[in-house]
Amino acid sequence: MVSEPKLLIALTPSEAATAQVRSVFPDVPWAYASDVRSRPWTTVRAMLVGSLDRELPGFKPEMVPRLEIVQTIYTGVDAFPFERFRPGVAVCANVGGYAPFVAEHALALSLALARGIPEGMGSVAEGRLRPAPEARTFVGKRALILGFGAIAKELAPRLRALGLELEGLSRSGTEEPGAVRMFPASKLIEAVGRADLIVEIRPLTRATRGTLGAREFAAMRDDAIFVNVGRAETVDEGALYEHLRAHPRFRAGFDVFWEEAFGDGKLEFRFPFPSLANFLGSPHCAAAVPEARPYALERALSNLRRFFDGTLALYRVDRREYERADVSGVASGTR
């Protein structure tokens, strides 16, 4: 046990994680928060956190008076407890920490919806060979990725390999390799109206919350496929439900939801999405593969290594872009 750590880790201890931390920080005193009883931690300069409420209940800023930087293990920071850290403390998101795995899941949802797999399974369960479910091909079609960050860069080549022409939307609309066209955020309506497949991966910020509503869905093609592996709250829940009901050829696949209670392990719905034949869901599990945790930890530790080496850490968050989410499940820790 290190009595005077410079790096405090608020994650559940494990042998595998310990080995990773030791390999990256052989020269930096570090400790798990659960192992260091004396407080305040006056020597701590950096923290690595997952769910602060779970791993370090009762945390207060005065416990780490010399803290300079907090690195999250998760990518999304829409529910990060900024108010529990001094304004001068830098907060870094783990951008790309789960990107390959989320991209794979987005592809799985997209293909399952395009090929009518849920409907086909229903036929198999009933012993029906025909009629076959309505299936679609992606060859020669157009995909739009909303939010062209690390996950998009993993997803883009996978979509192109299926024969899709790729377009993207980002805050600025800056050109991206592999995308034939990029739209700025201000052109959202125009962008969604052109695509056969739309994949939502934008972070949840003040600027993106609720930006996909009735007007945006009305602009989409009647037979478009819409997949969300970002955050549910970028979508107007009621507007999506009504659009799915009114447009049976429109299909939607979600790995994220509006009411996620991770502590209780439950999903709740204001609208009965699972009853719709044109909706496919998975329980926020895109990154739930054994390889994801060590991959994400490696990236988070590498960014903290930059800090201890005197190099500017990457992916510093502008607190002004975020607001405290009301969804306890997100705060409990998601990719």
C-alpha positions in Angstrom: 0.0 0.0 0.0 1.3 3.5 -0.9 0.7 5.9 1.9 1.5 9.0 -0.2 0.2 8.4 -3.7 0.5 10.9 -6.5 -2.1 9.0 -8.6 -5.3 7.9 -7.0 -7.4 5.3 -8.8 -11.1 5.1 -8.0 -11.8 1.9 -9.8 -12.6 -1.6 -8.5 -9.2 -3.3 -7.9 -8.2 -6.3 -9.9 -5.0 -8.2 -10.6 -5.2 -7.4 -14.3 -5.8 -3.7 -13.7 -3.0 -3.6 -11.1 -0.6 -5.1 -13.6 -1.5 -2.6 -16.3 -1.1 0.4 -13.9 2.3 -0.9 -12.7 3.5 -1.3 -16.3 2.6 2.3 -17.1 3.7 3.9 -13.8 6.7 2.1 -12.4 8.1 5.4 -11.3 4.9 7.1 -10.0 3.5 6.3 -6.5 -0.1 5.3 -6.9 -2.9 3.6 -5.0 -6.5 2.5 -5.2 -8.8 4.8 -3.3 -10.3 1.9 -1.5 -6.9 1.0 -0.1 -5.9 4.4 1.2 -7.7 5.2 4.5 -5.9 8.4 5.6 -7.6 11.6 4.3 -7.0 14.2 3.0 -4.8 12.8 0.3 -2.4 15.8 0.2 0.1 14.2 -2.2 -2.4 13.3 -5.0 -2.0 15.2 -8.2 -4.1 13.0 -10.5 -7.1 10.7 -10.3 -8.5 8.0 -12.5 -12.2 7.5 -11.9 -15.1 5.4 -13.1 -18.2 5.8 -11.0 -17.3 8.2 -8.2 -20.4 7.4 -6.2 -19.7 3.6 -6.4 -16.0 3.6 -5.8 -15.5 6.7 -3.7 -18.8 7.6 -1.9 -18.7 10.8 0.1 -15.9 12.3 -2.0 -15.3 16.0 -1.5 -12.8 18.4 -3.2 -11.0 19.1 0.0 -9.9 15.4 0.1 -7.5 16.1 -2.7 -6.3 19.7 -2.2 -3.4 19.4 -4.7 -5.4 17.6 -7.4 -4.6 18.9 -10.9 -6.3 16.5 -13.3 -9.0 13.8 -13.4 -9.1 11.2 -16.1 -12.3 9.3 -16.6 -12.3 5.6 -17.6 -15.4 6.4 -19.7 -15.8 8.3 -22.9 -19.1 10.1 -22.2 -18.9 12.8 -19.6 -22.5 14.1 -19.8 -23.2 12.8 -16.3 -19.7 13.4 -14.8 -20.0 15.1 -11.4 -18.1 18.3 -12.3 -19.5 20.0 -9.3 -17.5 17.7 -7.0 -14.2 19.0 -8.3 -12.7 22.4 -8.1 -13.1 24.5 -11.3 -9.3 24.6 -11.9 -9.0 20.8 -12.1 -8.8 19.5 -15.7 -11.2 16.7 -16.6 -10.2 14.4 -19.5 -12.6 12.1 -21.2 -11.4 8.7 -22.4 -12.0 9.4 -26.1 -11.7 6.3 -28.2 -11.6 4.1 -25.1 -14.3 1.8 -26.4 -14.4 2.8 -30.0 -13.7 -0.6 -31.8 -16.3 -2.4 -29.8 -19.0 0.2 -30.1 -18.4 0.4 -33.9 -18.8 -3.4 -34.2 -22.1 -3.2 -32.3 -23.4 -0.3 -34.5 -22.6 -2.5 -37.5 -24.4 -5.5 -35.9 -27.5 -3.5 -35.3 -27.4 -1.9 -38.8 -27.1 -5.3 -40.5 -29.7 -7.0 -38.3 -32.2 -4.3 -39.2 -31.4 -4.2 -42.9 -31.7 -8.0 -43.2 -34.9 -8.2 -41.1 -33.3 -10.6 -38.6 -35.8 -9.9 -35.8 -38.7 -10.6 -38.1 -36.9 -13.7 -39.5 -36.4 -15.1 -36.0 -40.1 -14.7 -35.4 -40.8 -16.8 -38.5 -38.4 -19.5 -37.4 -40.0 -19.6 -34.0 -43.3 -20.2 -35.6 -41.9 -22.7 -38.1 -42.7 -20.5 -41.1 -40.4 -20.6 -44.1 -42.2 -18.0 -46.2 -42.9 -15.2 -46.7 -39.3 -14.2 -46.1 -38.8 -10.9 -44.1 -38.2 -7.8 -46.1 -34.4 -7.6 -46.5 -32.3 -4.8 -47.9 -28.8 -4.5 -49.1 -26.3 -1.8 -48.3 -24.5 -2.0 -51.6 -24.8 1.3 -53.5 -26.6 3.0 -50.6 -25.6 6.0 -48.5 -24.7 6.1 -44.8 -24.5 9.1 -42.5 -22.5 9.2 -39.3 -23.6 11.8 -36.8 -20.6 12.7 -34.8 -17.2 12.0 -36.5 -15.0 11.2 -33.6 -13.1 8.1 -32.6 -16.0 5.6 -32.9 -16.9 7.0 -36.3 -13.3 6.5 -37.5 -13.6 2.8 -36.5 -17.1 2.5 -38.0 -16.4 4.2 -41.3 -14.2 1.6 -43.0 -16.6 -1.2 -41.8 -19.5 0.6 -43.5 -17.5 1.3 -46.7 -16.6 -2.4 -46.8 -20.3 -3.2 -47.2 -20.6 -1.0 -50.3 -22.0 2.1 -48.6 -21.1 5.6 -49.6 -20.2 7.5 -46.5 -21.1 11.0 -45.4 -20.7 12.5 -42.0 -21.8 15.4 -39.7 -19.6 17.1 -37.1 -19.7 20.4 -35.3 -17.6 22.2 -37.9 -18.2 20.0 -41.0 -14.4 19.7 -41.5 -13.3 17.2 -44.2 -12.6 13.7 -42.9 -10.7 10.9 -44.7 -13.1 8.3 -46.1 -16.2 10.5 -46.1 -17.3 11.8 -49.5 -19.1 14.7 -47.8 -19.1 16.3 -44.4 -21.9 18.5 -43.0 -21.7 21.0 -40.2 -24.1 20.6 -37.3 -26.2 23.5 -38.7 -27.1 21.3 -41.7 -28.5 18.4 -39.7 -31.9 18.4 -41.5 -30.3 18.3 -44.9 -27.8 15.6 -43.9 -30.3 13.2 -42.5 -32.6 13.5 -45.5 -30.0 12.0 -47.8 -29.1 8.8 -46.0 -30.4 5.2 -46.1 -28.6 4.4 -42.9 -28.0 7.0 -40.1 -25.8 6.2 -37.1 -25.9 8.5 -34.1 -22.7 8.7 -32.2 -22.6 12.3 -31.0 -21.8 13.1 -27.4 -24.6 14.4 -25.2 -24.0 18.1 -24.7 -26.1 21.3 -24.4 -25.8 21.6 -28.1 -26.9 18.1 -29.1 -29.6 17.3 -26.4 -33.0 16.7 -28.1 -31.8 17.7 -31.6 -33.4 14.7 -33.3 -37.1 15.4 -33.1 -40.2 15.2 -35.2 -38.9 17.7 -37.8 -35.7 15.7 -38.2 -37.4 12.4 -38.5 -39.9 13.8 -41.0 -36.9 14.8 -43.1 -35.6 11.2 -43.2 -36.5 8.7 -45.8 -39.5 6.6 -45.0 -37.5 3.4 -45.2 -34.3 4.7 -43.5 -32.5 2.8 -40.8 -31.6 4.8 -37.7 -29.1 3.4 -35.2 -28.1 5.0 -31.9 -25.0 3.9 -30.0 -24.3 7.4 -28.6 -26.7 8.8 -26.1 -30.5 8.4 -26.1 -31.1 12.0 -25.0 -30.0 13.4 -28.3 -33.3 12.0 -29.5 -36.8 13.1 -28.6 -38.3 9.9 -27.3 -41.9 10.5 -28.1 -41.1 11.8 -31.6 -39.2 8.7 -32.4 -41.9 6.4 -31.1 -44.6 8.2 -33.1 -42.4 8.1 -36.2 -41.9 4.4 -35.9 -45.6 3.8 -35.5 -46.5 6.0 -38.5 -43.7 4.6 -40.8 -43.6 0.8 -40.5 -40.8 0.6 -43.1 -38.6 2.9 -41.0 -36.4 0.9 -38.7 -34.5 1.9 -35.5 -31.9 0.1 -33.4 -30.8 1.4 -30.0 -28.1 0.4 -27.6 -28.8 3.4 -25.3 -32.0 4.5 -23.6 -33.6 7.4 -21.8 -34.0 5.7 -18.4 -31.1 3.5 -17.5 -30.8 2.4 -13.9 -27.4 0.7 -13.8 -27.5 0.4 -10.1 -30.7 -1.7 -10.3 -29.9 -3.3 -13.6 -33.2 -2.0 -15.1 -34.5 -0.2 -18.2 -37.7 1.8 -18.1 -39.7 3.1 -21.0 -42.3 5.9 -21.3 -43.2 4.5 -24.7 -43.5 0.7 -25.5 -40.6 0.5 -28.0 -40.1 -3.2 -27.5 -43.6 -3.9 -28.8 -42.8 -2.3 -32.2 -41.8 -4.7 -35.0 -39.5 -2.1 -36.5 -37.5 -1.5 -33.4 -34.5 -3.4 -32.2 -32.7 -2.9 -28.9 -29.8 -4.1 -26.9 -29.3 -3.2 -23.2 -26.4 -0.7 -23.4 -23.9 -3.5 -24.0 -22.0 -2.4 -27.1 -18.7 -2.5 -25.1 -19.6 -5.5 -22.9 -16.8 -7.7 -24.3 -13.8 -9.0 -22.2 -11.3 -7.0 -24.3 -13.0 -3.7 -23.7 -11.9 -2.9 -20.1 -8.2 -3.5 -20.6 -8.3 -1.5 -23.9 -10.0 1.4 -22.2 -7.8 1.3 -19.2 -4.7 1.3 -21.4 -5.8 4.5 -23.2 -6.8 6.2 -19.9 -3.4 5.4 -18.3 -1.5 6.5 -21.4 -3.2 9.9 -21.2 -2.3 10.2 -17.5 1.3 9.2 -18.4 1.4 12.3 -20.6 0.5 14.4 -17.6 3.2 12.9 -15.4 5.7 13.3 -18.2 5.0 17.0 -18.4 3.1 16.8 -21.7 -0.4 18.3 -22.1 -3.0 15.5 -21.5 -5.4 15.0 -24.3 -9.2 15.3 -24.5 -9.7 18.0 -21.9 -13.4 18.7 -21.4 -15.0 22.1 -21.6 -17.3 22.0 -18.6 -19.5 24.7 -20.1 -20.7 22.2 -22.8 -22.2 19.8 -20.3 -24.9 19.7 -17.8 -25.7 17.3 -15.1 -27.8 14.5 -16.5 -30.9 13.3 -14.6 -30.3 9.7 -15.7 -28.6 7.9 -12.8 -27.6 5.0 -15.0 -25.3 7.1 -17.1 -23.7 8.5 -14.0 -23.1 5.0 -12.7 -20.7 4.4 -15.5 -21.1 3.7 -19.2 -18.7 3.7 -22.1 
